[in-house]
Amino acid sequence: MKKNMGSTDKFIRILVAAAIAFLYFSNMISGTVALVLLVLGGIFLLTSLVSFCPLYLPFGINTCRKKN
């Protein structure tokens, strides 16, 4: 796997995952919506940790800085 996520992209994904976790554990969201958001947050966290997003491949997106 070649990395295709830059540091800003990873930071935003981690923030979104943390916000979802906060909303869930403070009981602000519940039910099916909470479960769907928790799965999405988990995916965001996982893709941030490995610096690779499979959905970027078909669209040719790469947020990594180019090395000179």
C-alpha positions in Angstrom: 0.0 0.0 0.0 1.3 3.4 -1.0 0.4 6.2 1.4 -2.1 8.6 -0.1 -3.1 10.7 2.9 -1.3 13.8 4.1 -1.0 15.0 7.7 -3.8 17.5 7.5 -6.2 14.9 6.1 -5.2 12.4 8.9 -5.6 15.1 11.6 -9.1 16.0 10.4 -10.2 12.4 10.3 -8.9 11.8 13.8 -10.8 14.9 15.0 -14.0 13.7 13.4 -13.6 10.2 15.0 -13.0 11.8 18.4 -16.1 14.1 18.0 -18.2 11.1 17.1 -16.9 9.1 20.1 -17.6 12.1 22.4 -21.1 12.4 21.1 -21.7 8.7 21.6 -20.3 8.4 25.1 -22.0 11.6 26.3 -25.3 10.1 25.1 -26.0 12.9 22.7 -26.5 10.3 19.9 -28.0 6.9 20.1 -29.7 4.1 18.2 -29.0 3.3 14.6 -27.5 6.7 13.8 -25.0 6.3 16.6 -23.9 2.8 15.4 -23.5 4.0 11.8 -21.4 7.0 13.0 -19.3 4.8 15.2 -18.5 2.5 12.3 -17.6 5.6 10.2 -15.5 7.0 13.0 -13.7 3.7 13.3 -13.0 3.6 9.6 -11.7 7.2 9.8 -9.4 6.3 12.7 -8.1 3.1 10.9 -7.4 4.9 7.6 -5.6 7.7 9.5 -3.4 5.2 11.3 -2.3 3.5 8.1 -2.2 6.7 6.0 -4.1 5.0 3.2 -7.7 5.5 2.0 -9.0 2.9 -0.5 -11.7 5.3 -1.8 -9.0 7.8 -3.0 -7.6 5.2 -5.5 -10.5 5.3 -8.1 -10.6 9.1 -8.1 -6.8 9.6 -8.2 -6.8 11.6 -5.0 -3.5 11.9 -3.1 -3.2 14.4 -0.2 0.5 13.6 0.5 3.0 16.3 -0.1 5.1 15.7 -3.2 8.8 14.9 -2.4 11.3 16.9 -4.5 
